[in-house]
Amino acid sequence: QVQLVESGGGLVQAGGSLSVSCAASGSFFGANVMGWHRQAPGKQRELVASITSGGSTNYADSVKGRFTISRDNAKNTVYLQMNSLKPDDTAVYYCATGPNRWNFRSWGQGTQVTVSS
């Protein structure tokens, strides 16, 4: 079982930037992919970005060109750099890991990102 702890997040004005990070610990068996999801009030949780252990990335269309996911395997940490933020990016952001980007098994507690207009 992998334990995930997110940090970062907060309040930022539209057009600004913010970074969130996720530190992983525990057993990494089956944890090939790390990803960032988000859930806004009244909306379904969506996968924002994912990255494999080999560094291959995938992004939701809504964040392509604005968000960048990266990972430091030595530190067991994954990052999400968010630029050109919009009010629609406001959500709780969750870190997760699993064998692939269609199957996330371990989740962090989430961190709030609020973008004001």
C-alpha positions as CSV (number, residue, x, y, z in Angstrom):
1,Q,0.0,0.0,0.0
2,V,1.3,3.4,-1.0
3,Q,0.7,6.5,1.3
4,L,0.3,9.8,-0.5
5,V,0.6,13.2,1.0
6,E,-0.2,16.3,-1.0
7,S,1.1,19.8,-0.3
8,G,0.9,23.2,-1.9
9,G,-2.3,24.5,-3.3
10,G,-4.0,27.7,-2.0
11,L,-5.6,30.8,-3.4
12,V,-4.4,32.5,-6.6
13,Q,-5.8,35.1,-9.0
14,A,-6.8,34.1,-12.5
15,G,-3.8,34.1,-14.8
16,G,-1.4,33.2,-12.0
17,S,0.6,30.1,-11.2
18,L,0.6,27.5,-8.5
19,S,2.4,24.2,-7.8
20,V,1.3,21.2,-5.9
21,S,3.4,18.2,-4.9
22,C,2.7,14.7,-3.7
23,A,5.1,12.6,-1.6
24,A,4.7,8.9,-1.7
25,S,5.8,6.3,0.8
26,G,5.3,2.6,1.5
27,S,5.1,-0.2,-1.0
28,F,5.3,0.8,-4.6
29,F,4.4,-2.5,-6.1
30,G,1.9,-1.9,-8.9
31,A,2.4,1.9,-8.7
32,N,3.6,2.5,-12.2
33,V,1.5,5.6,-12.8
34,M,1.1,8.7,-10.7
35,G,-1.6,11.1,-11.5
36,W,-3.4,14.3,-10.4
37,H,-7.2,14.3,-10.3
38,R,-9.5,17.2,-9.4
39,Q,-13.0,17.5,-8.2
40,A,-15.0,20.7,-8.2
41,P,-18.2,21.1,-6.2
42,G,-21.1,19.4,-8.0
43,K,-18.8,17.8,-10.6
44,Q,-17.3,14.4,-11.1
45,R,-13.7,13.8,-10.3
46,E,-11.5,14.0,-13.5
47,L,-8.0,13.0,-14.3
48,V,-6.0,16.1,-15.0
49,A,-2.5,14.6,-15.7
50,S,-0.6,11.4,-15.3
51,I,3.0,10.3,-15.6
52,T,4.5,6.8,-15.8
53,S,7.6,5.6,-14.1
54,G,9.3,6.1,-17.4
55,G,8.2,9.7,-17.7
56,S,5.5,9.4,-20.3
57,T,2.8,12.0,-19.6
58,N,-0.9,12.4,-20.5
59,Y,-3.1,15.5,-20.0
60,A,-6.7,16.4,-20.1
61,D,-7.6,18.6,-23.0
62,S,-8.7,21.4,-20.5
63,V,-5.2,21.8,-19.1
64,K,-2.9,21.0,-22.1
65,G,-0.3,23.7,-22.5
66,R,-1.0,25.1,-19.1
67,F,-0.2,22.3,-16.6
68,T,3.0,20.3,-16.4
69,I,3.3,17.0,-14.4
70,S,6.7,15.8,-13.4
71,R,8.2,13.3,-11.0
72,D,11.4,12.8,-9.0
73,N,11.7,9.1,-8.6
74,A,14.6,9.5,-6.1
75,K,12.3,11.5,-3.8
76,N,9.2,9.5,-4.7
77,T,7.5,12.8,-5.4
78,V,5.2,14.0,-8.2
79,Y,4.6,17.6,-9.0
80,L,1.9,19.5,-10.9
81,Q,2.9,23.0,-12.1
82,M,-0.2,25.0,-13.0
83,N,0.1,28.1,-15.1
84,S,-2.4,30.5,-16.6
85,L,-4.9,29.4,-14.0
86,K,-8.6,30.0,-14.6
87,P,-11.5,30.1,-12.2
88,D,-12.7,26.8,-13.7
89,D,-9.5,25.2,-12.3
90,T,-10.9,25.7,-8.8
91,A,-11.2,22.2,-7.2
92,V,-9.7,19.8,-4.7
93,Y,-6.7,18.2,-6.3
94,Y,-5.9,14.6,-5.5
95,C,-2.8,12.7,-6.0
96,A,-3.2,9.0,-6.9
97,T,-1.2,6.1,-8.0
98,G,-1.8,2.7,-9.7
99,P,-0.8,0.3,-12.4
100,N,-2.0,2.4,-15.2
101,R,-4.0,5.6,-15.8
102,W,-7.3,3.8,-16.0
103,N,-6.8,2.2,-12.6
104,F,-5.8,4.3,-9.6
105,R,-5.7,2.4,-6.3
106,S,-4.1,4.7,-3.7
107,W,-5.2,8.2,-3.1
108,G,-4.0,11.2,-1.1
109,Q,-6.3,13.4,1.1
110,G,-6.5,16.2,-1.4
111,T,-5.5,19.8,-1.5
112,Q,-7.7,22.8,-2.3
113,V,-6.8,25.1,-5.2
114,T,-8.9,28.2,-5.6
115,V,-8.6,30.6,-8.5
116,S,-10.3,33.9,-8.1
117,S,-11.5,36.0,-11.0
